[in-house]
Amino acid sequence: MKAIKFGTICLLLIPAVFFAQDLEITKKDSIVKSSWMVSLGINVVDDSGDEFGNLLDIRDGWNAVPFPSRISIGRYFQNGIGLEAIGSYNQYQEGKIVDNVVIAEDIDYFGIDFRLSYDLNQILGETGFFDPYVGIGAGYTDANNQGRGTYNAVVGFRTWFSDRWGVDFNSTGKWAMSTENASNHIQHAIGVVYQFDIEKGLSPKGEEKLALLQEMEAEQKRVQDSIAAKEKADEEARLLAERLEREKEAARLAEAERTRKEADKRRRESIENEIKALGNVYFALNSSYLTDKDKVLLDKLVEILGRYPELELEVSAHTDSRGTTKYNQWLSERRVKRTMDYLLAKRIDGNRLTSGAFGESRLVNECNDNTVCSESKHRLNRRSEFKVIALDTGDAAK
């Protein structure tokens, strides 16, 4: 009779133990309830005159500057409400469409805005790293040399890499309070987000887990109290041995993965250093032709590509600042084409090469239109560069 009771109790206890392990409270069950949040990023303004007509007219209607141009700070509360202050700078660029007109010069853009947002996870339920929100607000904007107050509406989301760090994507519609000589426009933004003064708590799912664990612990204790001390000790020893074995295997797998990643990293760094050691192709003034010296360099690059068939490169061409922007863009396109044509002629698969022509937009030194420089300094900007963009390291992991 005792043997029958013991077997029945064990059959009830073992599933409960493993179920409790599945319900263990983890870091994923802990969420940020309230915090301060600061972000730094860039903004893109679409003030082409038809704010909802050509949303993706990037080439003609979007304006941005190549440096951080948006900063914000806000306080976010447990009920999902957030209060935020935002400052932004931009520049309408010559040749872009603003208020349905192609502008003939660069025009500064300034904005300061305040908004009230609501975390949609309060409605949707906690979604982990994905944090969508909507909001309304008001502000003041100086755009196209016209100051105006604006009513704002925003939609966006944040994606979190940790409790403190994430990335914020949002788009804001700005409607002028007075329509006289002031147009409506859209402002897109992306920025790195940092949270501080964080107050954390359990998510709804975590609270459910905690309640279930507490109920199971009470029931488990009632069952275990009916088992003899020796039987309980044997059961705990078995569970401990299993847990230690799992932890040992997990540690082994983690170490193997770490070793593989380090080997992949060293291999990529070695290939990048080998390509970097080749240097760049440098062109004569107003020329896109390759010299014999350039061809020797490219032959060495072809040899590297032959040794690493999984290697993919970006080939980019540039000019110095002399000449017009349009001419320099055309010249850089000619330079990258000649460079690419040479590599393709050496039977390099075109799918392994990505090209880009950037004119005078990526100078490597101070030699812009407002600076007098020597010919040797200008020469450094007349170049084709090579950058590793992909390296399938699967072979290295085997």
BALOBA-1460 file (C-alpha; in Angstrom, 3 decimals):
// residues 398
<rec num="1" residu="m" x="0.000" y="0.000" z="0.000"/>
<rec num="2" residu="k" x="2.857" y="2.381" z="0.883"/>
<rec num="3" residu="a" x="4.551" y="1.619" z="-2.457"/>
<rec num="4" residu="i" x="1.359" y="2.512" z="-4.315"/>
<rec num="5" residu="k" x="1.020" y="5.853" z="-2.454"/>
<rec num="6" residu="f" x="4.647" y="6.775" z="-3.075"/>
<rec num="7" residu="g" x="4.383" y="6.054" z="-6.805"/>
<rec num="8" residu="t" x="1.197" y="8.114" z="-7.095"/>
<rec num="9" residu="i" x="2.753" y="11.093" z="-5.280"/>
<rec num="10" residu="c" x="5.848" y="10.989" z="-7.521"/>
<rec num="11" residu="l" x="3.676" y="10.938" z="-10.649"/>
<rec num="12" residu="l" x="1.923" y="14.094" z="-9.393"/>
<rec num="13" residu="l" x="5.086" y="15.862" z="-8.255"/>
<rec num="14" residu="i" x="7.432" y="15.434" z="-11.236"/>
<rec num="15" residu="p" x="5.198" y="17.201" z="-13.854"/>
<rec num="16" residu="a" x="4.628" y="20.042" z="-11.388"/>
<rec num="17" residu="v" x="8.398" y="20.552" z="-10.990"/>
<rec num="18" residu="f" x="9.017" y="20.799" z="-14.717"/>
<rec num="19" residu="f" x="5.967" y="23.086" z="-15.214"/>
<rec num="20" residu="a" x="7.350" y="25.396" z="-12.531"/>
<rec num="21" residu="q" x="10.642" y="25.585" z="-14.443"/>
<rec num="22" residu="d" x="8.738" y="26.698" z="-17.576"/>
<rec num="23" residu="l" x="7.026" y="29.406" z="-15.466"/>
<rec num="24" residu="e" x="10.262" y="30.753" z="-13.986"/>
<rec num="25" residu="i" x="10.297" y="34.561" z="-13.705"/>
<rec num="26" residu="t" x="12.943" y="35.810" z="-16.146"/>
<rec num="27" residu="k" x="14.322" y="39.131" z="-17.306"/>
<rec num="28" residu="k" x="11.734" y="39.115" z="-20.114"/>
<rec num="29" residu="d" x="8.976" y="39.345" z="-17.510"/>
<rec num="30" residu="s" x="10.433" y="42.599" z="-16.118"/>
<rec num="31" residu="i" x="9.425" y="45.805" z="-17.940"/>
<rec num="32" residu="v" x="10.104" y="49.515" z="-17.562"/>
<rec num="33" residu="k" x="7.131" y="51.197" z="-15.883"/>
<rec num="34" residu="s" x="8.404" y="54.793" z="-15.967"/>
<rec num="35" residu="s" x="11.607" y="56.605" z="-16.907"/>
<rec num="36" residu="w" x="13.298" y="59.661" z="-18.297"/>
<rec num="37" residu="m" x="14.325" y="59.287" z="-21.904"/>
<rec num="38" residu="v" x="16.799" y="61.265" z="-24.023"/>
<rec num="39" residu="s" x="17.471" y="60.733" z="-27.728"/>
<rec num="40" residu="l" x="19.930" y="62.023" z="-30.316"/>
<rec num="41" residu="g" x="19.527" y="61.434" z="-34.027"/>
<rec num="42" residu="i" x="18.734" y="62.904" z="-37.416"/>
<rec num="43" residu="n" x="15.595" y="64.341" z="-38.976"/>
<rec num="44" residu="v" x="14.331" y="64.485" z="-42.547"/>
<rec num="45" residu="v" x="11.887" y="67.211" z="-43.663"/>
<rec num="46" residu="d" x="9.442" y="66.859" z="-46.564"/>
<rec num="47" residu="d" x="8.059" y="70.349" z="-47.295"/>
<rec num="48" residu="s" x="7.443" y="69.858" z="-51.012"/>
<rec num="49" residu="g" x="3.956" y="71.363" z="-50.809"/>
<rec num="50" residu="d" x="1.994" y="68.107" z="-50.967"/>
<rec num="51" residu="e" x="2.737" y="66.550" z="-47.630"/>
<rec num="52" residu="f" x="0.651" y="63.425" z="-48.159"/>
<rec num="53" residu="g" x="0.897" y="63.126" z="-51.945"/>
<rec num="54" residu="n" x="4.481" y="61.974" z="-52.560"/>
<rec num="55" residu="l" x="5.576" y="60.560" z="-49.216"/>
<rec num="56" residu="l" x="8.557" y="58.699" z="-50.686"/>
<rec num="57" residu="d" x="9.804" y="61.398" z="-53.070"/>
<rec num="58" residu="i" x="13.215" y="61.140" z="-51.405"/>
<rec num="59" residu="r" x="15.304" y="62.567" z="-54.205"/>
<rec num="60" residu="d" x="13.349" y="65.753" z="-54.849"/>
<rec num="61" residu="g" x="11.389" y="66.363" z="-51.653"/>
<rec num="62" residu="w" x="13.386" y="65.102" z="-48.648"/>
<rec num="63" residu="n" x="15.898" y="67.343" z="-46.887"/>
<rec num="64" residu="a" x="18.520" y="66.226" z="-44.339"/>
<rec num="65" residu="v" x="21.941" y="67.220" z="-43.027"/>
<rec num="66" residu="p" x="24.808" y="64.705" z="-42.604"/>
<rec num="67" residu="f" x="25.188" y="65.082" z="-38.843"/>
<rec num="68" residu="p" x="23.042" y="64.712" z="-35.693"/>
<rec num="69" residu="s" x="20.220" y="67.210" z="-36.083"/>
<rec num="70" residu="r" x="17.564" y="66.265" z="-33.531"/>
<rec num="71" residu="i" x="17.631" y="66.048" z="-29.732"/>
<rec num="72" residu="s" x="14.824" y="65.312" z="-27.315"/>
<rec num="73" residu="i" x="14.198" y="64.689" z="-23.636"/>
<rec num="74" residu="g" x="11.027" y="63.392" z="-22.066"/>
<rec num="75" residu="r" x="9.383" y="61.862" z="-19.034"/>
<rec num="76" residu="y" x="7.294" y="58.698" z="-19.463"/>
<rec num="77" residu="f" x="4.831" y="57.485" z="-16.843"/>
<rec num="78" residu="q" x="3.409" y="54.142" z="-15.763"/>
<rec num="79" residu="n" x="0.007" y="54.877" z="-17.341"/>
<rec num="80" residu="g" x="1.610" y="55.096" z="-20.825"/>
<rec num="81" residu="i" x="1.595" y="58.903" z="-21.066"/>
<rec num="82" residu="g" x="4.812" y="60.661" z="-22.111"/>
<rec num="83" residu="l" x="5.779" y="64.353" z="-22.133"/>
<rec num="84" residu="e" x="8.611" y="65.312" z="-24.472"/>
<rec num="85" residu="a" x="10.511" y="68.404" z="-25.637"/>
<rec num="86" residu="i" x="12.241" y="68.268" z="-29.029"/>
<rec num="87" residu="g" x="14.707" y="70.535" z="-30.786"/>
<rec num="88" residu="s" x="15.662" y="70.032" z="-34.445"/>
<rec num="89" residu="y" x="17.761" y="71.664" z="-37.148"/>
<rec num="90" residu="n" x="17.704" y="70.966" z="-40.889"/>
<rec num="91" residu="q" x="18.540" y="72.643" z="-44.150"/>
<rec num="92" residu="y" x="16.450" y="72.879" z="-47.295"/>
<rec num="93" residu="q" x="18.935" y="72.041" z="-50.010"/>
<rec num="94" residu="e" x="19.431" y="73.828" z="-53.280"/>
<rec num="95" residu="g" x="17.569" y="72.019" z="-56.057"/>
<rec num="96" residu="k" x="14.942" y="70.467" z="-53.763"/>
<rec num="97" residu="i" x="11.203" y="71.132" z="-54.077"/>
<rec num="98" residu="v" x="9.865" y="73.354" z="-51.274"/>
<rec num="99" residu="d" x="6.285" y="74.631" z="-51.347"/>
<rec num="100" residu="n" x="5.970" y="73.298" z="-54.925"/>
<rec num="101" residu="v" x="8.980" y="75.354" z="-56.078"/>
<rec num="102" residu="v" x="12.565" y="74.259" z="-56.770"/>
<rec num="103" residu="i" x="14.685" y="76.434" z="-54.477"/>
<rec num="104" residu="a" x="17.853" y="78.117" z="-55.731"/>
<rec num="105" residu="e" x="19.801" y="78.205" z="-52.460"/>
<rec num="106" residu="d" x="20.182" y="76.392" z="-49.146"/>
<rec num="107" residu="i" x="17.740" y="77.556" z="-46.438"/>
<rec num="108" residu="d" x="18.064" y="76.780" z="-42.718"/>
<rec num="109" residu="y" x="15.252" y="75.047" z="-40.822"/>
<rec num="110" residu="f" x="14.724" y="75.284" z="-37.043"/>
<rec num="111" residu="g" x="12.052" y="73.684" z="-34.898"/>
<rec num="112" residu="i" x="11.187" y="73.344" z="-31.232"/>
<rec num="113" residu="d" x="8.241" y="71.146" z="-30.324"/>
<rec num="114" residu="f" x="6.437" y="69.774" z="-27.296"/>
<rec num="115" residu="r" x="4.305" y="66.665" z="-27.478"/>
<rec num="116" residu="l" x="2.098" y="64.358" z="-25.451"/>
<rec num="117" residu="s" x="2.425" y="60.678" z="-26.432"/>
<rec num="118" residu="y" x="0.702" y="57.425" z="-25.520"/>
<rec num="119" residu="d" x="2.328" y="53.982" z="-25.408"/>
<rec num="120" residu="l" x="0.164" y="51.624" z="-27.500"/>
<rec num="121" residu="n" x="1.445" y="48.657" z="-25.501"/>
<rec num="122" residu="q" x="-1.091" y="49.774" z="-22.883"/>
<rec num="123" residu="i" x="-3.737" y="48.604" z="-25.388"/>
<rec num="124" residu="l" x="-1.927" y="45.896" z="-27.332"/>
<rec num="125" residu="g" x="-0.267" y="44.217" z="-24.373"/>
<rec num="126" residu="e" x="3.470" y="44.120" z="-23.752"/>
<rec num="127" residu="t" x="5.311" y="43.335" z="-27.011"/>
<rec num="128" residu="g" x="8.858" y="43.105" z="-25.649"/>
<rec num="129" residu="f" x="11.408" y="44.938" z="-27.788"/>
<rec num="130" residu="f" x="8.710" y="46.584" z="-29.992"/>
<rec num="131" residu="d" x="7.219" y="49.751" z="-28.459"/>
<rec num="132" residu="p" x="4.731" y="51.630" z="-30.726"/>
<rec num="133" residu="y" x="3.228" y="55.001" z="-29.781"/>
<rec num="134" residu="v" x="1.128" y="57.906" z="-31.054"/>
<rec num="135" residu="g" x="1.041" y="61.517" z="-29.927"/>
<rec num="136" residu="i" x="-0.087" y="65.081" z="-30.426"/>
<rec num="137" residu="g" x="1.609" y="68.377" z="-29.673"/>
<rec num="138" residu="a" x="2.486" y="71.891" z="-30.718"/>
<rec num="139" residu="g" x="5.594" y="73.857" z="-31.519"/>
<rec num="140" residu="y" x="7.290" y="76.636" z="-33.398"/>
<rec num="141" residu="t" x="9.055" y="76.137" z="-36.736"/>
<rec num="142" residu="d" x="11.118" y="78.482" z="-38.898"/>
<rec num="143" residu="a" x="11.016" y="76.910" z="-42.376"/>
<rec num="144" residu="n" x="11.702" y="78.485" z="-45.777"/>
<rec num="145" residu="n" x="12.441" y="81.768" z="-43.972"/>
<rec num="146" residu="q" x="8.924" y="81.775" z="-42.490"/>
<rec num="147" residu="g" x="8.193" y="81.341" z="-38.787"/>
<rec num="148" residu="r" x="4.941" y="79.705" z="-37.745"/>
<rec num="149" residu="g" x="3.300" y="77.952" z="-34.837"/>
<rec num="150" residu="t" x="2.284" y="74.362" z="-35.632"/>
<rec num="151" residu="y" x="-0.134" y="71.708" z="-34.483"/>
<rec num="152" residu="n" x="1.628" y="68.342" z="-34.548"/>
<rec num="153" residu="a" x="0.609" y="64.673" z="-34.763"/>
<rec num="154" residu="v" x="3.144" y="61.857" z="-34.473"/>
<rec num="155" residu="v" x="3.237" y="58.116" z="-35.004"/>
<rec num="156" residu="g" x="6.297" y="56.006" z="-34.274"/>
<rec num="157" residu="f" x="7.871" y="53.103" z="-32.501"/>
<rec num="158" residu="r" x="10.936" y="52.301" z="-30.449"/>
<rec num="159" residu="t" x="12.827" y="49.043" z="-30.598"/>
<rec num="160" residu="w" x="14.896" y="48.137" z="-27.541"/>
<rec num="161" residu="f" x="18.216" y="46.317" z="-27.379"/>
<rec num="162" residu="s" x="18.355" y="46.493" z="-23.569"/>
<rec num="163" residu="d" x="16.520" y="48.156" z="-20.691"/>
<rec num="164" residu="r" x="18.385" y="51.410" z="-21.397"/>
<rec num="165" residu="w" x="19.325" y="51.519" z="-25.093"/>
<rec num="166" residu="g" x="17.118" y="51.509" z="-28.165"/>
<rec num="167" residu="v" x="16.325" y="53.171" z="-31.495"/>
<rec num="168" residu="d" x="13.362" y="55.516" z="-32.090"/>
<rec num="169" residu="f" x="11.635" y="55.836" z="-35.491"/>
<rec num="170" residu="n" x="8.847" y="58.372" z="-35.940"/>
<rec num="171" residu="s" x="7.064" y="60.605" z="-38.420"/>
<rec num="172" residu="t" x="5.409" y="63.887" z="-37.455"/>
<rec num="173" residu="g" x="2.848" y="65.874" z="-39.425"/>
<rec num="174" residu="k" x="3.090" y="69.623" z="-38.780"/>
<rec num="175" residu="w" x="0.121" y="71.853" z="-39.617"/>
<rec num="176" residu="a" x="0.612" y="75.623" z="-39.507"/>
<rec num="177" residu="m" x="-1.602" y="77.463" z="-37.005"/>
<rec num="178" residu="s" x="-1.899" y="80.275" z="-39.526"/>
<rec num="179" residu="t" x="-2.031" y="79.217" z="-43.188"/>
<rec num="180" residu="e" x="-0.971" y="82.622" z="-44.482"/>
<rec num="181" residu="n" x="2.309" y="82.104" z="-46.416"/>
<rec num="182" residu="a" x="3.107" y="78.998" z="-44.330"/>
<rec num="183" residu="s" x="2.773" y="75.433" z="-45.589"/>
<rec num="184" residu="n" x="2.212" y="72.150" z="-43.800"/>
<rec num="185" residu="h" x="4.988" y="69.573" z="-43.867"/>
<rec num="186" residu="i" x="6.177" y="66.209" z="-42.562"/>
<rec num="187" residu="q" x="9.246" y="65.555" z="-40.432"/>
<rec num="188" residu="h" x="10.684" y="62.024" z="-40.169"/>
<rec num="189" residu="a" x="13.233" y="61.142" z="-37.485"/>
<rec num="190" residu="i" x="15.461" y="58.311" z="-36.311"/>
<rec num="191" residu="g" x="17.613" y="58.442" z="-33.220"/>
<rec num="192" residu="v" x="19.420" y="56.503" z="-30.521"/>
<rec num="193" residu="v" x="17.447" y="56.454" z="-27.248"/>
<rec num="194" residu="y" x="18.788" y="56.188" z="-23.691"/>
<rec num="195" residu="q" x="16.595" y="55.659" z="-20.610"/>
<rec num="196" residu="f" x="17.545" y="56.648" z="-17.075"/>
<rec num="197" residu="d" x="15.906" y="57.005" z="-13.662"/>
<rec num="198" residu="i" x="14.074" y="53.793" z="-14.534"/>
<rec num="199" residu="e" x="11.275" y="52.292" z="-12.437"/>
<rec num="200" residu="k" x="10.706" y="48.618" z="-13.287"/>
<rec num="201" residu="g" x="8.006" y="46.085" z="-12.517"/>
<rec num="202" residu="l" x="6.499" y="42.855" z="-13.750"/>
<rec num="203" residu="s" x="4.618" y="42.728" z="-17.030"/>
<rec num="204" residu="p" x="1.007" y="41.438" z="-16.972"/>
<rec num="205" residu="k" x="2.339" y="38.077" z="-18.151"/>
<rec num="206" residu="g" x="4.987" y="38.139" z="-15.434"/>
<rec num="207" residu="e" x="2.371" y="38.906" z="-12.781"/>
<rec num="208" residu="e" x="0.317" y="35.951" z="-14.033"/>
<rec num="209" residu="k" x="3.431" y="33.768" z="-13.836"/>
<rec num="210" residu="l" x="4.139" y="34.968" z="-10.307"/>
<rec num="211" residu="a" x="0.569" y="34.211" z="-9.179"/>
<rec num="212" residu="l" x="0.690" y="30.755" z="-10.748"/>
<rec num="213" residu="l" x="4.100" y="30.054" z="-9.206"/>
<rec num="214" residu="q" x="2.842" y="31.068" z="-5.782"/>
<rec num="215" residu="e" x="-0.179" y="28.778" z="-6.150"/>
<rec num="216" residu="m" x="1.990" y="25.922" z="-7.378"/>
<rec num="217" residu="e" x="4.514" y="26.423" z="-4.589"/>
<rec num="218" residu="a" x="1.749" y="26.213" z="-1.979"/>
<rec num="219" residu="e" x="0.334" y="23.052" z="-3.546"/>
<rec num="220" residu="q" x="3.778" y="21.545" z="-4.018"/>
<rec num="221" residu="k" x="4.638" y="22.206" z="-0.376"/>
<rec num="222" residu="r" x="1.436" y="20.458" z="0.753"/>
<rec num="223" residu="v" x="2.320" y="17.383" z="-1.344"/>
<rec num="224" residu="q" x="5.997" y="17.357" z="-0.360"/>
<rec num="225" residu="d" x="5.167" y="17.576" z="3.355"/>
<rec num="226" residu="s" x="3.494" y="14.194" z="3.022"/>
<rec num="227" residu="i" x="6.641" y="12.523" z="1.706"/>
<rec num="228" residu="a" x="9.302" y="11.102" z="4.011"/>
<rec num="229" residu="a" x="12.541" y="13.096" z="4.422"/>
<rec num="230" residu="k" x="14.629" y="10.464" z="2.637"/>
<rec num="231" residu="e" x="12.323" y="10.308" z="-0.384"/>
<rec num="232" residu="k" x="12.372" y="14.125" z="-0.638"/>
<rec num="233" residu="a" x="16.181" y="14.268" z="-0.455"/>
<rec num="234" residu="d" x="16.530" y="11.663" z="-3.220"/>
<rec num="235" residu="e" x="14.133" y="13.590" z="-5.470"/>
<rec num="236" residu="e" x="15.942" y="16.892" z="-4.923"/>
<rec num="237" residu="a" x="19.289" y="15.217" z="-5.657"/>
<rec num="238" residu="r" x="17.950" y="13.881" z="-8.962"/>
<rec num="239" residu="l" x="16.603" y="17.290" z="-10.008"/>
<rec num="240" residu="l" x="19.850" y="18.978" z="-9.016"/>
<rec num="241" residu="a" x="21.895" y="16.532" z="-11.096"/>
<rec num="242" residu="e" x="19.716" y="17.181" z="-14.133"/>
<rec num="243" residu="r" x="19.965" y="20.953" z="-13.705"/>
<rec num="244" residu="l" x="23.758" y="20.815" z="-13.332"/>
<rec num="245" residu="e" x="24.013" y="18.679" z="-16.474"/>
<rec num="246" residu="r" x="21.916" y="21.168" z="-18.429"/>
<rec num="247" residu="e" x="24.001" y="24.074" z="-17.143"/>
<rec num="248" residu="k" x="27.198" y="22.237" z="-18.073"/>
<rec num="249" residu="e" x="25.931" y="21.612" z="-21.610"/>
<rec num="250" residu="a" x="24.738" y="25.202" z="-21.940"/>
<rec num="251" residu="a" x="28.158" y="26.472" z="-20.829"/>
<rec num="252" residu="r" x="29.876" y="24.189" z="-23.351"/>
<rec num="253" residu="l" x="27.678" y="25.414" z="-26.193"/>
<rec num="254" residu="a" x="28.170" y="29.064" z="-25.162"/>
<rec num="255" residu="e" x="31.957" y="28.637" z="-25.132"/>
<rec num="256" residu="a" x="31.895" y="26.953" z="-28.547"/>
<rec num="257" residu="e" x="29.807" y="29.817" z="-29.955"/>
<rec num="258" residu="r" x="32.106" y="32.426" z="-28.439"/>
<rec num="259" residu="t" x="35.167" y="30.688" z="-29.933"/>
<rec num="260" residu="r" x="33.494" y="30.535" z="-33.361"/>
<rec num="261" residu="k" x="32.569" y="34.215" z="-33.292"/>
<rec num="262" residu="e" x="36.093" y="35.226" z="-32.279"/>
<rec num="263" residu="a" x="37.541" y="33.165" z="-35.144"/>
<rec num="264" residu="d" x="35.094" y="34.761" z="-37.604"/>
<rec num="265" residu="k" x="35.977" y="38.218" z="-36.313"/>
<rec num="266" residu="r" x="39.727" y="37.626" z="-36.651"/>
<rec num="267" residu="r" x="39.260" y="36.282" z="-40.175"/>
<rec num="268" residu="r" x="37.202" y="39.293" z="-41.271"/>
<rec num="269" residu="e" x="39.693" y="41.726" z="-39.707"/>
<rec num="270" residu="s" x="42.539" y="39.976" z="-41.520"/>
<rec num="271" residu="i" x="40.788" y="40.304" z="-44.903"/>
<rec num="272" residu="e" x="39.831" y="43.936" z="-44.228"/>
<rec num="273" residu="n" x="43.435" y="44.774" z="-43.281"/>
<rec num="274" residu="e" x="44.693" y="43.057" z="-46.446"/>
<rec num="275" residu="i" x="42.369" y="45.174" z="-48.608"/>
<rec num="276" residu="k" x="43.173" y="48.319" z="-46.640"/>
<rec num="277" residu="a" x="46.893" y="47.702" z="-47.205"/>
<rec num="278" residu="l" x="46.325" y="47.883" z="-50.982"/>
<rec num="279" residu="g" x="45.290" y="51.541" z="-50.646"/>
<rec num="280" residu="n" x="42.984" y="53.442" z="-53.013"/>
<rec num="281" residu="v" x="42.943" y="54.075" z="-56.729"/>
<rec num="282" residu="y" x="43.828" y="57.756" z="-57.249"/>
<rec num="283" residu="f" x="42.828" y="59.620" z="-60.412"/>
<rec num="284" residu="a" x="44.358" y="62.549" z="-62.218"/>
<rec num="285" residu="l" x="42.456" y="65.854" z="-62.185"/>
<rec num="286" residu="n" x="39.288" y="65.661" z="-64.334"/>
<rec num="287" residu="s" x="40.204" y="62.103" z="-65.378"/>
<rec num="288" residu="s" x="38.508" y="58.757" z="-64.909"/>
<rec num="289" residu="y" x="41.177" y="56.642" z="-66.652"/>
<rec num="290" residu="l" x="43.112" y="53.934" z="-64.826"/>
<rec num="291" residu="t" x="46.898" y="54.054" z="-64.949"/>
<rec num="292" residu="d" x="49.142" y="50.995" z="-65.097"/>
<rec num="293" residu="k" x="49.792" y="51.471" z="-61.385"/>
<rec num="294" residu="d" x="46.057" y="51.481" z="-60.712"/>
<rec num="295" residu="k" x="45.639" y="48.275" z="-62.686"/>
<rec num="296" residu="v" x="48.376" y="46.573" z="-60.651"/>
<rec num="297" residu="l" x="46.465" y="47.508" z="-57.481"/>
<rec num="298" residu="l" x="43.189" y="46.225" z="-58.926"/>
<rec num="299" residu="d" x="44.878" y="42.981" z="-60.013"/>
<rec num="300" residu="k" x="45.899" y="42.437" z="-56.388"/>
<rec num="301" residu="l" x="42.309" y="43.097" z="-55.349"/>
<rec num="302" residu="v" x="41.116" y="40.536" z="-57.923"/>
<rec num="303" residu="e" x="43.553" y="38.023" z="-56.417"/>
<rec num="304" residu="i" x="42.074" y="38.616" z="-52.946"/>
<rec num="305" residu="l" x="38.534" y="38.200" z="-54.293"/>
<rec num="306" residu="g" x="39.647" y="34.941" z="-55.896"/>
<rec num="307" residu="r" x="40.966" y="33.612" z="-52.598"/>
<rec num="308" residu="y" x="37.765" y="34.504" z="-50.746"/>
<rec num="309" residu="p" x="34.773" y="33.636" z="-52.985"/>
<rec num="310" residu="e" x="32.390" y="34.540" z="-50.151"/>
<rec num="311" residu="l" x="33.719" y="38.136" z="-50.000"/>
<rec num="312" residu="e" x="31.491" y="41.021" z="-51.183"/>
<rec num="313" residu="l" x="32.777" y="44.584" z="-51.660"/>
<rec num="314" residu="e" x="31.449" y="48.101" z="-52.043"/>
<rec num="315" residu="v" x="33.344" y="50.095" z="-54.684"/>
<rec num="316" residu="s" x="32.896" y="53.843" z="-54.263"/>
<rec num="317" residu="a" x="34.307" y="56.708" z="-56.318"/>
<rec num="318" residu="h" x="34.860" y="60.349" z="-55.318"/>
<rec num="319" residu="t" x="36.191" y="63.670" z="-56.589"/>
<rec num="320" residu="d" x="37.867" y="66.698" z="-55.100"/>
<rec num="321" residu="s" x="35.834" y="69.854" z="-54.474"/>
<rec num="322" residu="r" x="36.892" y="71.725" z="-57.606"/>
<rec num="323" residu="g" x="34.229" y="72.047" z="-60.272"/>
<rec num="324" residu="t" x="30.465" y="72.103" z="-59.905"/>
<rec num="325" residu="t" x="28.590" y="69.587" z="-57.784"/>
<rec num="326" residu="k" x="26.799" y="68.226" z="-60.859"/>
<rec num="327" residu="y" x="30.030" y="67.808" z="-62.821"/>
<rec num="328" residu="n" x="31.777" y="66.119" z="-59.912"/>
<rec num="329" residu="q" x="28.871" y="63.694" z="-59.485"/>
<rec num="330" residu="w" x="29.107" y="62.813" z="-63.186"/>
<rec num="331" residu="l" x="32.891" y="62.399" z="-62.946"/>
<rec num="332" residu="s" x="32.638" y="60.113" z="-59.910"/>
<rec num="333" residu="e" x="30.105" y="57.979" z="-61.805"/>
<rec num="334" residu="r" x="32.609" y="57.643" z="-64.654"/>
<rec num="335" residu="r" x="35.366" y="56.710" z="-62.211"/>
<rec num="336" residu="v" x="33.360" y="54.030" z="-60.441"/>
<rec num="337" residu="k" x="32.222" y="52.623" z="-63.795"/>
<rec num="338" residu="r" x="35.789" y="52.275" z="-65.063"/>
<rec num="339" residu="t" x="36.837" y="50.652" z="-61.785"/>
<rec num="340" residu="m" x="33.890" y="48.240" z="-61.853"/>
<rec num="341" residu="d" x="34.392" y="47.449" z="-65.554"/>
<rec num="342" residu="y" x="38.007" y="46.482" z="-64.879"/>
<rec num="343" residu="l" x="37.038" y="44.109" z="-62.074"/>
<rec num="344" residu="l" x="34.205" y="42.598" z="-64.121"/>
<rec num="345" residu="a" x="36.581" y="42.113" z="-67.032"/>
<rec num="346" residu="k" x="38.691" y="39.994" z="-64.665"/>
<rec num="347" residu="r" x="35.670" y="37.673" z="-64.313"/>
<rec num="348" residu="i" x="34.618" y="38.864" z="-60.864"/>
<rec num="349" residu="d" x="30.915" y="38.060" z="-60.320"/>
<rec num="350" residu="g" x="28.963" y="41.312" z="-60.440"/>
<rec num="351" residu="n" x="26.712" y="40.054" z="-57.635"/>
<rec num="352" residu="r" x="29.702" y="40.360" z="-55.313"/>
<rec num="353" residu="l" x="30.204" y="44.063" z="-56.065"/>
<rec num="354" residu="t" x="28.162" y="47.095" z="-55.061"/>
<rec num="355" residu="s" x="29.039" y="50.490" z="-56.504"/>
<rec num="356" residu="g" x="28.443" y="54.056" z="-55.383"/>
<rec num="357" residu="a" x="29.364" y="57.457" z="-56.800"/>
<rec num="358" residu="f" x="29.486" y="60.314" z="-54.305"/>
<rec num="359" residu="g" x="31.031" y="63.248" z="-56.151"/>
<rec num="360" residu="e" x="32.581" y="65.729" z="-53.708"/>
<rec num="361" residu="s" x="30.248" y="64.843" z="-50.819"/>
<rec num="362" residu="r" x="32.777" y="62.679" z="-48.935"/>
<rec num="363" residu="l" x="36.011" y="64.615" z="-48.765"/>
<rec num="364" residu="v" x="38.755" y="63.014" z="-46.649"/>
<rec num="365" residu="n" x="40.256" y="66.335" z="-45.596"/>
<rec num="366" residu="e" x="39.465" y="70.024" z="-45.207"/>
<rec num="367" residu="c" x="39.792" y="70.847" z="-48.929"/>
<rec num="368" residu="n" x="36.282" y="72.117" z="-49.628"/>
<rec num="369" residu="d" x="35.228" y="75.030" z="-51.820"/>
<rec num="370" residu="n" x="36.181" y="77.522" z="-49.107"/>
<rec num="371" residu="t" x="39.690" y="76.206" z="-48.426"/>
<rec num="372" residu="v" x="42.868" y="76.653" z="-50.450"/>
<rec num="373" residu="c" x="44.757" y="73.333" z="-50.645"/>
<rec num="374" residu="s" x="47.804" y="71.948" z="-52.370"/>
<rec num="375" residu="e" x="47.469" y="69.600" z="-55.322"/>
<rec num="376" residu="s" x="48.701" y="66.715" z="-53.179"/>
<rec num="377" residu="k" x="45.848" y="67.254" z="-50.754"/>
<rec num="378" residu="h" x="43.247" y="67.546" z="-53.515"/>
<rec num="379" residu="r" x="44.581" y="64.284" z="-54.976"/>
<rec num="380" residu="l" x="43.584" y="62.376" z="-51.832"/>
<rec num="381" residu="n" x="39.933" y="63.084" z="-52.647"/>
<rec num="382" residu="r" x="40.114" y="61.856" z="-56.276"/>
<rec num="383" residu="r" x="39.814" y="58.185" z="-55.456"/>
<rec num="384" residu="s" x="38.088" y="54.845" z="-55.692"/>
<rec num="385" residu="e" x="37.737" y="53.044" z="-52.349"/>
<rec num="386" residu="f" x="36.968" y="49.434" z="-51.418"/>
<rec num="387" residu="k" x="34.981" y="48.349" z="-48.375"/>
<rec num="388" residu="v" x="33.984" y="44.876" z="-47.146"/>
<rec num="389" residu="i" x="30.184" y="44.729" z="-46.912"/>
<rec num="390" residu="a" x="29.652" y="40.978" z="-46.513"/>
<rec num="391" residu="l" x="31.731" y="37.933" z="-45.676"/>
<rec num="392" residu="d" x="29.940" y="34.604" z="-45.298"/>
<rec num="393" residu="t" x="31.951" y="33.012" z="-42.507"/>
<rec num="394" residu="g" x="30.139" y="29.680" z="-42.617"/>
<rec num="395" residu="d" x="33.242" y="27.901" z="-43.921"/>
<rec num="396" residu="a" x="35.310" y="29.263" z="-41.065"/>
<rec num="397" residu="a" x="32.849" y="27.867" z="-38.533"/>
<rec num="398" residu="k" x="33.123" y="24.282" z="-39.852"/>
